[in-house]
C-alpha cells in the first residue's frame, strides 16, 4: 500500500496504517504523507518505511512506485477532502486501485468527475465508511434482509459528538471548518455522511426525499456544526437523521434504530458488540458478537465473545475485503463510488434545501 496524506499530527493516517496491517495481508511501504517534503520524510520515519519511498509529492510517489518491480499494489487516500479527487484521479491514471477516506470528494461535481474516472479505469475503488465493517452492523443488515423485522417502517440514525461545542482548536478542527478544504458541508460531510451511509447500508433501502435543517450554531463558523434531516425511503418508510458536533459531553455516539411491522433493532457504536432485537410480542433479545450470528458477522469477527472488537477492527475488515478485491477475489462488498456519489448528493441536497428553506425535496443523483 502507498498512502497519500497521514502526515505528522494526523489522526486518521495511523488508524489506516494499523487497520491495513492488522491481518498481515497488506503492508504500508510508500507514501506522499504531506505536501511538505520534510514532513513527508518525518512521517515516513514514524511509519518505519524505506526513506527513499517517503516521497515529496503524489506525482513523485506514483511515478517512482510504478517504475519499481516491487511497487505498490494500491493507494489509500487519507488527506483532507479537497485532495481526494486529484489524488484518486492520478492514482487511477497510473493503473492503481484506490481506497479513499470519506466523503469521497469535497463537492458533488467532483464526485461525478471521479465516478467517470473510476468507470474509465475499470479498477477497484473503495471508500472507508468505517461502520459498515462492524460485525454486528453486518449482522443487522443480514437480519433485515432475511425479513426478521418484516416491512421496514421507520429508520432513526443519530451521530452526536461534542468536540466542536466550543472554540475549535488544532489541525483536525481547522480543516474541517474551512470550506476550501472540507467542501460545502461541515458536520454533514464529516459525520452526517457516515450516518446516511449506515442507514442505507443496514436497511438496503434508498433515500428518495429529504427535509433538511442545518445550522452553524457556534458564532463565526462558515460551515454547519448541527444537522437534522427528515428522510423518506423508496419503500415508503420514514426516517430521521441527526448529526451534531456541538452536543457537549458526547463522544462518538453513533446509533441506528430500525423498526418494521414484526420488530425492531438497535445498534450503538459505543456498545458495538451488542445488537438488540425487539419483537412484536414485547420481548427483546441481545445478540452478542461471537454468539449466534450469520456468516457476514462471523467473517468480520476475530475474537471469542466477551473480547470487545471496535473501530480499528471495523476499519481492518474493510481493508481485508478490499485486499481480496484487488487480488481479483470476492468477499464482502466494500462501499464503492456509487456510495460515494450518494453521500455527496446527500450533502449537496441537504445544504441547498436548508439554505433555501425548500421543505421537502426530491433526492437524486
Protein Blocks (a to p, Z undefined) as FASTA:
>chain_A
ZZeejiehiaklmmmmmmmmmnopaccfbdcfbfbfklmmmmmmmnopafklmcfbfklm
mmmmmmpmkbcfbdcdfbdfklmmmmmmmmmmnopacdddddfblbfklmmmmmmmmmmn
opacddddfklmpmklmmmmmmmmnopnopafbdcdddddfklmmccedjklmmmmmmkl
nombfklmmmmmmmmmmmmmmnopacfbdcdddddfbghiabdcbdcdddddfkopacdd
dddfkbghiablcccddddfkbccdddfklmmbccdddfkopacdddehiacdfklmmmp
cbdehiacdfklmmmmmmmmmmmmmnopacdddddfklmmmmmmmmmmmmmmmmnonopa
dddZZ
